[in-house]
Each structure stands twice: as structure tokens, then as C-alpha cells.
Amino acid sequence: MRPQPFRRPTGTATPEVRPDVVVIGEALMDIVSTQDGTAEHPGGSPANVAYGLGRLGVPTALLTSLGEDQRGHAIEEHLARAGIELLPGSRSAGRTASATATIAADGSAAYDFDIAWEPALVAPAFLPRILHTGSIATFLAPGATAVRRLLEQSHRECMVTYDPNIRPALLGSHSEAVALFEDLVPLTDVVKLSDEDAAWLYPGRSIEDTAGRVLRLGARLAVVTRGAEGSLLATGSEALHVPSVPSIVADTIGAGDSYMAALIYGLLTRGTDGLGRDAVENLGILASRAAAITVRRPGANPPSLAELEAGLPEELAEAS
């Protein structure tokens, strides 16, 4: 059955400015456990990307699934502070999902999830400039089917960005997960993987080989992030290694999502026509800077536009 358009709640006016970006995917509460104790932070990769875009001044809307509970309300308030519009269909009768993150001495995080993904089977009444999705939302049934259907309806009319953000504990077999990933890539324009994602999906392959595989599946730009070792950005004609920005690490929560948000911001402000060498390199510099700022502070706390521009070469800041 064809999904129905988004319907705004009765009495809610249509916004004067339509969002430039619509993000589809999970929002959850990160329960962060360290040697100093436990704290809760709003999280979930797609929600983090939406929040990061809001911090960068990008009009952004999110389709997610939040329970009518204390955590759900806290996440909604958190998103509202960045100006994120929560789209109709994002409230559910169940509890809000959570992820318990245990932080190691080097700042890395291991996760344990309590999540169900059953968003409303709806489609946007308008098309944004960029549609972003990824993470658990593209793998976990039954919601993953709805996400794919939305991409099928939209990918020829707007740019689609995708970050699979692999969580092995929530996936089926390796072969099933790879099949789901490779089924979605042809519906996208830009795919970002971490080096851990790449190694899990395609064990034994170099990141260059993995990027090439993503491009052959249909993406126009394939990005593989490598933490402190920088990132690879590849198109059909270029493969560039962009160094990371040195940073003191508090933890790595949200770093990849901040990179993704800044990458989308760069695509909005600079476009992808031709995706020439300079344009691709500038996208990598912008996104690496955002990740470096995020890891300096606990939780998924992405930079504001002012913070991002303060650390950029002058010519890139002026282009924003």
C-alpha cells in the first residue's frame, strides 16, 4: 500500500519556511556509564545528525519514534533547542528507546540497545533539498521497510544521504545486513561509513576498495571516516585522503554524526555539481573540523556554526 503524506496535527500551521533537510531515523536516550558514574544524554545517530544540522543553522525536520514518557519529552525538548521540527507520526504509544554506552579509558564507547523501530508509514508532503537516513532505522524491522519505501519515492527528486552506522548487536546475519545495505545504496547520492562499518560490511577489503564498491552500487560520493587518521572521500574520478583535526578526546559519542551533519551542511552550501577535487576536499575539511570539536566534550554535543567557522581556513568560512 502506498504511504500517505505527512499530516500536521489539527491546529498546527504549516511553517513559513520548509525544512532544507528531512532526517528519518531513531532518536533515543544514551545512558552513558563511566568510572565517574552514569548520565543520560539525548542521542541516536539520525537525531544527532538533525540536532547537528540545527546547530549549524540549517532548517531541519525529523521523522522518528518517541514514546510518551519522560525520556521522550526530554529528547523532544533537546531537539527543539536546536530548532528541529518533529514531524507528525513521531510519537508512539511505546517507551522511548535507549542505548547504554560504556566508555573505555581511550574515550571509545560500547553500546547495549533497548529499541523498537516502528515509525508511522507516511511520506513527506513536500520534498526537502536533502533527505538523510541511516543507522538502526535502515536495518531494524518493521520500520526499515517504511524507510526504504520513502527513499524509493524521493531519491529521484532530491539528494539522499545515508550513514549505515552499523550496530552488529541489532542486525541479523552478516549476509542479510550486507544485502540490506546494498539494496539501499542505489537509492542514495552520498554514503558515509566509519572504518569500523567498512570492515564489518566488507572484511579484508581496503577502505579504497569499499568506497569503490559503494560508488559502483550507485552513490556519487563515498566517504569513509578513520578517526584520528582522517577520512577518505571518493567519487568516480577522485579519491582524496583528508587529515583529521587534532583534538583532546573526552569521548567519541556523536563524532561521526557531527561529521555527517557538517557534510550535509557543506553539500547544501556548496552543492555537488561536478564534485571536483577542491569541492570534495573542502567538504572533508569542514566535516573533520566538526568531529574534532565534538570529541572535545562529553556526549553528542556538536558545534555551532560560529564554532565551526572559527576553526576553518578563511576561504572556507567565507564560503559557508
matplotlib code that plots the C-alpha trace (Angstrom):
import matplotlib.pyplot as plt

x = [0.0, 1.4, 2.3, 0.2, 1.6, 2.6, -0.4, 0.2, -1.7, -5.0, -4.5, -0.8, 0.1, 2.3, 5.7, 6.6, 9.9, 10.0, 13.0, 16.0, 16.7, 14.4, 16.1, 14.4, 15.5, 15.8, 16.0, 16.9, 18.4, 22.1, 22.8, 26.5, 28.4, 32.0, 34.2, 32.7, 29.1, 26.1, 24.5, 21.8, 22.1, 19.7, 21.1, 20.5, 22.5, 19.8, 18.6, 22.2, 22.6, 19.3, 20.5, 23.9, 22.3, 20.1, 23.2, 24.6, 21.5, 20.0, 16.2, 15.7, 12.8, 12.9, 10.7, 11.3, 9.6, 9.4, 7.4, 5.0, 7.4, 9.9, 12.8, 10.7, 9.8, 13.4, 14.6, 11.9, 12.9, 16.6, 15.8, 13.6, 16.5, 18.3, 15.1, 14.3, 10.8, 9.4, 7.2, 3.8, 3.9, 6.9, 5.0, 4.3, 2.5, 5.6, 8.6, 11.4, 14.4, 17.7, 21.3, 23.6, 27.1, 30.1, 33.1, 36.6, 39.7, 40.5, 37.1, 35.6, 32.1, 30.5, 26.6, 23.8, 20.4, 16.7, 14.9, 11.8, 11.6, 8.0, 7.6, 4.3, 4.1, 3.9, 5.7, 6.7, 4.0, 7.0, 10.5, 13.4, 16.7, 18.3, 16.8, 19.0, 18.7, 20.7, 21.7, 19.2, 16.3, 17.5, 18.1, 15.6, 12.2, 9.4, 10.5, 13.3, 10.7, 9.0, 12.3, 13.2, 9.8, 10.3, 13.7, 12.1, 9.6, 12.1, 15.5, 14.9, 13.6, 16.1, 19.5, 19.7, 22.5, 23.0, 25.1, 24.5, 26.3, 26.5, 25.4, 26.1, 24.2, 20.9, 21.5, 20.7, 23.3, 26.2, 24.9, 21.4, 22.8, 25.1, 22.1, 20.0, 22.8, 23.5, 19.8, 19.6, 22.8, 21.4, 18.7, 21.3, 23.7, 26.2, 27.2, 29.3, 30.9, 33.2, 36.3, 34.6, 31.4, 33.5, 35.5, 32.3, 30.5, 33.5, 36.1, 39.5, 39.0, 40.8, 38.8, 39.5, 38.0, 35.0, 34.5, 34.8, 32.1, 29.7, 30.3, 29.6, 26.4, 25.2, 26.4, 28.0, 30.2, 31.5, 33.1, 35.0, 36.0, 39.0, 39.0, 42.4, 43.7, 41.4, 38.9, 38.7, 36.3, 35.9, 33.9, 34.0, 37.1, 38.8, 39.9, 41.2, 42.6, 41.7, 43.7, 41.8, 42.0, 44.0, 41.9, 41.9, 39.3, 36.7, 34.7, 33.8, 30.0, 28.4, 31.6, 30.5, 27.1, 28.7, 30.9, 27.7, 25.8, 28.7, 29.0, 25.3, 25.7, 28.6, 26.5, 23.8, 26.0, 28.5, 26.5, 27.7, 27.8, 30.8, 32.1, 35.6, 38.7, 38.6, 34.9, 35.4, 38.4, 36.6, 33.7, 36.2, 37.9, 34.6, 33.3, 36.6, 36.6, 33.1, 34.1, 37.2, 35.1, 32.6, 35.1, 36.5, 33.3, 31.2, 28.2, 26.8, 27.4, 28.1, 29.4, 27.5, 28.1, 30.2, 32.4, 32.8, 33.7, 36.2, 38.4, 38.2, 40.6, 39.4, 38.3, 36.2, 34.5, 33.6, 32.1, 29.7]
y = [0.0, 3.5, 5.5, 8.6, 12.1, 13.6, 15.2, 18.0, 17.9, 19.8, 23.5, 23.4, 25.9, 25.0, 26.6, 29.6, 28.0, 24.4, 22.4, 22.2, 18.7, 15.9, 13.3, 9.9, 7.6, 6.7, 9.1, 7.5, 8.2, 7.5, 6.2, 6.9, 4.8, 5.9, 5.5, 8.7, 7.5, 7.4, 10.2, 10.4, 12.3, 12.5, 10.5, 8.2, 8.7, 10.3, 12.5, 13.6, 14.5, 16.5, 18.3, 19.0, 20.5, 22.7, 23.9, 24.9, 26.9, 24.5, 24.3, 20.6, 18.3, 14.8, 11.8, 9.4, 7.4, 8.7, 7.3, 9.4, 9.2, 11.3, 10.4, 11.1, 14.6, 15.3, 14.3, 16.5, 19.5, 18.9, 18.9, 22.0, 23.9, 23.4, 24.4, 20.9, 20.3, 16.9, 15.7, 14.2, 10.5, 10.7, 9.9, 6.3, 4.6, 2.6, 3.6, 5.7, 3.7, 3.8, 2.8, 2.2, 3.4, 2.2, 4.5, 3.0, 4.7, 5.9, 7.5, 4.9, 3.7, 0.2, 0.1, -2.1, -1.2, -1.3, -0.2, -0.9, 0.9, 1.3, 4.7, 5.8, 4.6, 8.1, 10.1, 13.8, 16.1, 18.1, 17.2, 18.8, 19.7, 16.7, 13.6, 11.9, 8.5, 5.7, 3.6, 1.3, 2.8, 1.2, -2.3, -3.0, -4.4, -3.4, 0.2, -0.4, -1.3, 2.0, 3.9, 2.1, 3.0, 6.6, 6.6, 4.9, 7.7, 10.5, 9.7, 10.9, 14.3, 15.3, 14.4, 11.4, 10.9, 7.7, 6.7, 3.0, 3.4, -0.4, -1.8, -5.6, -6.4, -5.3, -7.0, -10.4, -12.4, -10.6, -11.6, -10.2, -6.9, -6.5, -7.3, -4.6, -2.1, -2.8, -2.6, 0.9, 2.4, 2.7, 5.0, 7.4, 10.0, 10.2, 7.3, 7.8, 4.8, 4.7, 2.4, 0.1, 0.0, -0.7, -3.5, -5.2, -5.0, -5.9, -7.7, -7.9, -5.1, -1.8, 1.3, 2.3, -0.9, -0.5, 3.1, 1.8, -0.8, 1.9, 4.0, 1.1, 0.4, 3.9, 6.5, 9.7, 10.3, 7.6, 8.7, 6.5, 8.1, 6.8, 8.7, 10.3, 9.0, 11.3, 10.4, 9.1, 10.9, 9.2, 10.0, 8.3, 10.3, 11.3, 9.6, 12.1, 11.4, 14.4, 14.5, 14.8, 17.9, 17.2, 17.2, 16.2, 13.4, 13.5, 10.7, 9.8, 9.8, 11.7, 12.4, 10.6, 12.2, 15.7, 14.8, 13.8, 16.9, 19.1, 17.1, 17.7, 21.4, 21.6, 19.9, 22.4, 25.5, 24.3, 21.8, 18.7, 19.8, 18.0, 17.1, 18.3, 17.8, 21.1, 20.8, 17.3, 18.3, 21.3, 19.0, 16.8, 19.7, 21.1, 17.7, 16.8, 20.1, 19.4, 16.0, 17.4, 19.9, 17.3, 14.8, 17.5, 17.5, 14.7, 13.3, 14.2, 17.9, 19.2, 22.6, 25.8, 27.4, 30.1, 27.4, 25.6, 28.7, 29.9, 26.9, 26.9, 28.4, 31.9, 31.0, 28.1, 30.1, 32.8, 30.2, 29.0]
z = [0.0, -0.9, 2.2, 2.9, 3.1, 6.4, 8.2, 10.6, 13.9, 13.9, 14.7, 13.7, 11.0, 8.1, 8.7, 6.5, 5.7, 4.7, 6.1, 3.8, 5.3, 6.5, 8.6, 9.1, 11.9, 15.5, 18.5, 21.8, 25.2, 25.6, 29.1, 29.5, 32.0, 33.0, 36.0, 37.4, 37.3, 34.9, 33.0, 30.3, 27.0, 24.1, 21.2, 18.3, 15.1, 12.9, 15.8, 16.4, 12.8, 12.9, 16.0, 14.5, 11.4, 13.6, 15.5, 12.1, 11.3, 8.8, 8.8, 9.6, 10.4, 11.9, 11.5, 14.4, 17.1, 20.6, 23.5, 25.6, 28.6, 30.4, 28.1, 25.0, 26.3, 27.2, 23.7, 22.1, 24.2, 23.3, 19.6, 20.0, 21.4, 18.1, 16.2, 14.9, 13.8, 15.0, 12.2, 12.7, 13.2, 15.5, 18.7, 19.7, 22.5, 23.5, 25.5, 24.2, 23.0, 24.9, 24.4, 27.3, 26.3, 28.4, 27.9, 27.9, 29.0, 25.5, 25.1, 22.8, 23.5, 23.5, 23.3, 24.5, 23.0, 24.1, 20.9, 18.8, 15.4, 14.1, 12.6, 11.0, 7.4, 5.9, 3.3, 3.2, 1.8, 0.4, -0.8, 1.1, -0.6, 1.2, 2.7, 5.2, 6.9, 8.4, 11.4, 13.1, 11.2, 7.9, 9.2, 12.0, 11.0, 10.6, 10.3, 7.8, 5.2, 5.6, 5.3, 2.1, 0.7, 1.4, -0.3, -3.4, -3.6, -3.1, -4.4, -8.0, -6.8, -4.0, -2.8, -0.4, 2.2, 4.1, 7.1, 8.0, 11.4, 11.8, 15.1, 14.9, 18.1, 16.4, 13.0, 11.7, 9.8, 8.1, 4.7, 5.4, 6.6, 3.6, 1.3, 3.1, 2.8, -0.8, -1.6, -0.2, -1.7, -5.3, -3.8, -2.4, -3.6, -0.6, 1.7, 4.8, 6.6, 9.5, 9.1, 11.6, 9.4, 6.3, 8.0, 9.3, 5.9, 3.8, 5.9, 4.5, 1.9, 2.0, 2.6, -1.0, -2.3, -0.1, -1.3, -4.9, -4.2, -2.8, -5.9, -8.2, -6.4, -7.4, -4.9, -6.3, -3.2, -0.8, 2.5, 5.0, 8.3, 10.2, 13.4, 14.2, 10.8, 8.8, 6.2, 2.6, 0.2, -3.2, -6.4, -9.7, -10.6, -7.3, -4.1, -1.5, 2.0, 4.2, 7.6, 10.9, 13.0, 16.2, 19.4, 23.0, 23.3, 26.1, 24.3, 20.8, 21.2, 18.3, 16.4, 13.3, 13.5, 13.7, 10.7, 8.8, 9.8, 8.6, 5.4, 4.7, 5.6, 3.1, 0.4, 1.0, 0.9, -1.8, -3.9, -5.6, -9.3, -10.7, -7.2, -8.3, -6.3, -4.5, -3.6, -2.2, -0.2, 1.3, 2.3, 4.1, 5.9, 7.1, 8.4, 10.1, 12.0, 13.2, 14.5, 16.3, 18.1, 19.2, 20.7, 23.0, 25.1, 26.6, 24.8, 21.4, 21.6, 18.0, 17.2, 16.4, 13.1, 14.8, 16.4, 13.2, 11.2, 13.9, 13.1, 9.3, 6.9, 6.0, 2.4, 3.6, 6.3, 3.8, 1.5, 4.2]

ax = plt.figure().add_subplot(projection="3d")
ax.plot(x, y, z, "-o")
ax.set_aspect("equal")
plt.show()
